[in-house]
Amino acid sequence: MRNADRAESPRFSRREVLALGVGAFVVATMPLAARGRRALVRRTLPVMGTVAEFAVVHRDPRQAHAAIDAAMEELRRVDRLMTRFSETSDVGRANRFAAARPVALSDATAGVLREALAWAQASEGAFDPAIGRAVRLWDVGHRTAPPPDGAVRRFAGRRFYRALDLGTWRENPVISFTDPDVELDLGGIAKGHGVDRAVDALRRAGITQAIVNVGGDLYALGGAEDGGPWRIGIQSPEDPSRPAAELDIRDAAVATSGDYLQFFRHGGRRYHHLLDPTTGAPRRTPVRSVTVTAATCLTADAAATAVFGMAPERAARVLGARAAEARIVSTIAGDA
């Protein structure tokens, strides 16, 4: 195991605070009961285009580190399968060849795609896992000005998810594209799936209290030893050093979609990475972020992406159709 991604394992008291500063979440607290001495083990690593942060409470730091190793490998596996930035991942191979012939997928990628298509149907295309070409066109991490209007209109209102044909061949999942402009991008759901897999690995290793935070997709495993929940602070779009809202959760997922981490400004307007498939451009909304809780991080991730910028009534219909247990717990407005 590399020492570089290890943190110290300090002893701590009931009053101590565990600060998590990755992505949309800025603080989590866990009050500990006086009985028993437990170690806090923290680790971070870059993965899936962001930073994964683990915080595990356990009496044996060695067991905690071993559990985190297993959880990290789950995240890496999901990234290897589902990143769009590799030509050899499932997604990369599909984007290269599926417009010409069926492409074999792993069971894991096929399962996430089925969930993504279900969210696309429930949201009437507001969540679309097949708009990768539009995402590449905007490339907000590197642009300083919008692309030409004609290039944007090419991808507007196409409902690309309808051109995904997910089937089987010899009992193995395969995918075909029926539109040459389709390109998969599972960025709105794969990270949540990765968090769920990481949490499963922690559970298998005997961990009952932990936080897994991957750049705005977070799962709170268990609760405080005295029965209290984890407290999560939702980052303020205006001041990243302080939380705009706080949330108490246990054995639940929370995910935030916002316009303030990936964007550029041009002509007095913020152009962010959350695209509206009906226009092919960044969603125009006074909402800066939306935070959703759900039973799984995959659900919270997809839901937060789907309902970002939606009117409350429509957002409630989408969640009711796809994930009745999911709840919007924070909506932060601001200047666009």
C-alpha positions in Angstrom: 0.0 0.0 0.0 1.3 3.5 -0.8 2.0 5.7 2.2 1.3 8.8 0.2 -2.5 8.4 0.4 -2.5 7.6 4.1 -3.4 10.0 6.8 -2.6 9.9 10.5 -5.0 8.0 12.7 -5.5 10.4 15.6 -7.5 9.7 18.7 -10.4 12.1 19.2 -13.1 13.1 21.7 -16.8 13.6 21.5 -16.4 17.3 20.6 -14.0 16.9 17.7 -15.1 17.7 14.2 -14.2 15.8 11.0 -13.8 18.3 8.2 -14.4 17.0 4.6 -13.6 19.6 2.0 -14.0 17.8 -1.3 -16.6 18.8 -3.9 -19.9 20.2 -2.7 -19.6 19.1 1.0 -17.5 21.0 3.4 -18.0 19.5 6.8 -19.2 16.4 8.5 -19.4 15.9 12.3 -19.7 12.8 14.4 -20.1 13.0 18.1 -18.6 9.9 19.8 -19.7 8.3 23.0 -17.2 8.2 25.8 -17.0 4.4 25.9 -14.3 2.8 23.8 -11.3 4.3 22.1 -11.6 4.5 18.3 -9.3 5.7 15.6 -10.2 8.0 12.8 -8.6 7.0 9.6 -8.7 9.4 6.6 -7.5 8.8 3.1 -7.8 10.6 -0.2 -7.0 9.8 -3.8 -7.7 11.2 -7.2 -10.2 9.1 -9.2 -13.0 9.6 -11.7 -11.8 13.1 -12.5 -12.1 14.3 -8.9 -10.9 13.4 -5.4 -12.3 10.6 -3.3 -12.2 11.1 0.5 -12.7 8.4 3.0 -13.2 8.8 6.8 -13.5 5.5 8.7 -14.0 5.0 12.4 -12.7 1.8 13.8 -10.8 0.4 16.8 -8.1 -1.1 14.6 -6.5 1.3 12.2 -4.9 -1.5 10.2 -8.3 -3.0 9.5 -9.7 0.4 8.6 -6.8 1.0 6.1 -7.4 -2.5 4.6 -11.1 -1.7 4.1 -10.3 1.6 2.5 -7.9 -0.2 0.1 -10.7 -2.5 -1.0 -13.1 0.4 -1.4 -10.6 2.4 -3.4 -10.2 -0.6 -5.8 -14.0 -0.6 -6.3 -13.8 3.1 -7.4 -10.9 2.4 -9.7 -12.8 -0.5 -11.3 -15.9 1.6 -12.0 -13.6 4.3 -13.4 -11.9 1.8 -15.7 -15.2 0.5 -17.0 -17.2 3.7 -17.3 -14.9 6.7 -18.0 -15.4 8.4 -21.4 -11.8 9.4 -21.4 -10.4 6.0 -22.2 -10.8 4.3 -25.6 -10.6 0.9 -23.9 -13.3 1.4 -21.2 -16.8 0.0 -21.9 -18.0 3.6 -22.6 -15.0 4.4 -24.8 -15.4 1.2 -26.9 -19.1 1.9 -27.3 -18.4 5.5 -28.4 -15.9 4.2 -31.0 -17.9 1.3 -32.5 -21.5 1.1 -31.4 -22.8 3.2 -34.3 -21.5 0.5 -36.6 -22.0 -2.7 -34.7 -23.1 -4.1 -31.3 -20.4 -3.6 -28.6 -20.1 -6.0 -25.6 -20.5 -4.4 -22.1 -19.7 -5.7 -18.6 -22.7 -6.5 -16.5 -21.8 -3.5 -14.2 -21.8 -1.0 -17.1 -25.0 -2.5 -18.5 -26.7 -2.2 -15.1 -25.7 1.5 -14.7 -26.9 2.2 -18.3 -30.3 0.6 -17.6 -30.6 2.9 -14.6 -29.5 5.9 -16.7 -32.1 5.1 -19.3 -34.8 4.7 -16.7 -33.9 8.2 -15.4 -34.0 9.5 -18.9 -37.5 8.2 -19.4 -38.7 9.5 -16.1 -37.3 13.0 -16.7 -38.4 13.1 -20.3 -34.8 13.5 -21.4 -33.7 16.1 -18.8 -31.2 13.4 -17.8 -29.7 12.0 -21.0 -26.6 9.7 -20.8 -26.1 10.0 -24.6 -25.2 13.7 -25.0 -21.5 13.2 -24.8 -20.9 15.1 -28.1 -22.6 18.1 -26.7 -20.5 17.8 -23.5 -17.3 17.6 -25.5 -18.4 20.6 -27.6 -18.9 22.8 -24.5 -15.8 21.5 -22.7 -16.3 24.1 -20.0 -13.0 23.3 -18.2 -11.1 24.7 -21.2 -13.4 27.2 -23.0 -13.4 30.9 -22.5 -16.3 31.5 -25.0 -19.4 29.6 -26.1 -19.2 27.4 -29.2 -20.9 28.6 -32.4 -24.7 28.7 -32.3 -25.0 26.3 -35.3 -22.8 23.7 -33.6 -24.9 23.9 -30.4 -28.2 23.7 -32.3 -27.0 20.4 -33.9 -27.5 18.7 -30.6 -30.6 20.5 -29.3 -33.8 18.5 -28.6 -32.5 15.2 -30.2 -33.4 13.0 -27.2 -30.3 10.9 -27.9 -31.1 8.4 -25.2 -33.8 7.0 -27.5 -31.1 6.0 -29.9 -29.4 3.6 -27.4 -30.3 0.0 -28.0 -29.2 -2.0 -25.0 -29.7 -5.7 -25.6 -28.1 -9.1 -25.2 -26.1 -11.4 -27.5 -25.3 -15.0 -26.3 -26.6 -13.9 -22.9 -24.1 -11.1 -22.6 -25.1 -7.4 -22.6 -24.4 -5.4 -25.8 -25.1 -1.9 -26.9 -25.8 -0.3 -30.3 -26.4 3.3 -31.4 -29.0 4.1 -34.0 -27.9 7.7 -34.4 -24.3 8.5 -35.3 -24.3 11.6 -33.2 -24.8 9.5 -30.0 -22.0 9.5 -27.5 -22.2 8.1 -24.0 -21.3 10.1 -21.0 -22.2 8.5 -17.6 -20.8 11.4 -15.6 -24.2 12.0 -14.0 -24.6 8.5 -12.6 -21.4 6.4 -12.6 -19.7 8.3 -9.7 -22.7 7.6 -7.5 -22.5 3.9 -8.5 -18.8 4.0 -7.6 -19.6 5.3 -4.1 -22.2 2.6 -3.6 -19.6 -0.1 -4.6 -17.0 1.5 -2.3 -19.5 1.5 0.6 -20.3 -2.2 -0.1 -16.6 -3.0 0.2 -16.4 -1.2 3.5 -19.4 -3.2 4.8 -17.8 -6.5 3.7 -14.7 -5.5 5.6 -16.7 -5.0 8.8 -16.8 -1.2 8.8 -20.0 0.2 10.3 -19.2 3.9 10.6 -17.7 5.9 7.6 -18.1 8.7 5.2 -17.3 8.2 1.5 -17.2 11.4 -0.5 -16.4 11.5 -4.2 -16.5 15.1 -5.4 -20.1 15.9 -4.4 -21.5 12.3 -4.1 -21.5 11.2 -0.5 -22.6 8.2 1.5 -22.9 8.3 5.3 -22.5 4.7 6.6 -24.0 4.1 10.0 -24.3 6.9 12.6 -22.5 8.2 15.6 -21.7 5.7 18.4 -24.2 7.5 20.6 -27.0 7.0 18.0 -26.7 10.5 16.5 -26.4 11.1 12.7 -23.5 12.4 10.7 -23.8 16.1 10.0 -23.0 17.2 6.4 -22.4 20.8 5.4 -23.4 21.8 1.9 -20.9 24.2 0.4 -22.0 27.7 -0.3 -21.6 28.7 -4.0 -20.5 32.2 -2.9 -18.1 31.2 -0.1 -16.6 27.7 -0.4 -15.1 28.0 3.2 -18.5 27.9 4.8 -21.6 25.7 4.5 -24.8 27.2 3.1 -26.9 24.5 4.8 -26.5 21.5 7.1 -28.0 18.1 6.9 -28.1 15.2 9.4 -28.0 11.8 7.8 -27.2 8.1 8.6 -27.1 5.1 6.2 -28.1 7.3 3.3 -26.7 9.1 0.3 -26.6 12.7 -0.6 -25.5 14.3 -3.9 -25.3 17.9 -5.1 -25.4 19.3 -8.6 -24.2 22.9 -9.0 -23.0 25.4 -11.5 -20.1 26.8 -9.4 -17.3 24.1 -9.7 -17.1 23.7 -13.5 -17.8 26.8 -15.5 -16.5 29.8 -17.5 -17.8 33.3 -17.8 -18.4 35.2 -21.0 -20.4 38.3 -21.7 -21.5 38.5 -18.1 -23.0 35.0 -18.0 -21.8 31.9 -16.3 -21.6 28.8 -18.7 -21.5 25.7 -16.6 -21.2 22.0 -17.3 -24.9 20.9 -16.6 -26.4 20.9 -20.1 -30.0 21.2 -21.0 -30.6 18.5 -23.7 -33.5 20.5 -25.2 -31.2 23.4 -26.0 -27.8 21.7 -26.2 -26.5 24.4 -23.9 -26.0 24.9 -20.2 -29.2 25.1 -18.3 -30.5 28.6 -17.7 -31.8 28.9 -14.2 -31.4 31.1 -11.1 -30.6 27.9 -9.1 -27.0 27.5 -8.2 -27.2 24.1 -6.7 -29.6 21.3 -5.7 -29.0 18.6 -3.1 -30.8 15.3 -3.0 -30.8 12.5 -0.5 -31.7 8.9 -1.4 -31.1 5.3 -0.3 -28.3 4.9 -2.8 -25.7 7.2 -4.1 -26.5 6.2 -7.7 -30.0 7.4 -7.2 -29.0 10.6 -5.5 -26.4 11.3 -8.2 -28.8 10.8 -11.1 -31.7 12.6 -9.3 -29.6 15.7 -8.6 -28.4 15.8 -12.2 -31.9 15.3 -13.6 -33.8 17.9 -11.4 -31.1 20.7 -11.4 -32.9 23.9 -12.4 -36.4 22.2 -12.7 -39.5 23.9 -11.3 -40.4 22.3 -7.9 -43.6 20.7 -9.3 -41.8 19.0 -12.2 -38.9 17.9 -10.0 -41.4 16.3 -7.6 -43.0 14.4 -10.4 -39.7 13.1 -11.7 -38.6 11.9 -8.3 -42.0 10.4 -7.7 -41.8 8.5 -10.9 -38.3 7.1 -10.4 -37.3 7.2 -6.7 -40.2 7.9 -4.3 -37.8 7.8 -1.3 -35.5 10.5 -2.8 -35.9 14.1 -1.4 -34.6 17.5 -2.4 -33.2 18.8 0.8 -31.5 22.0 -0.4 -31.9 24.4 -3.3 -29.6 27.4 -3.4 -30.4 30.3 -5.7 -28.2 33.1 -6.9 -27.2 35.2 -9.8 -26.6 33.4 -13.1 
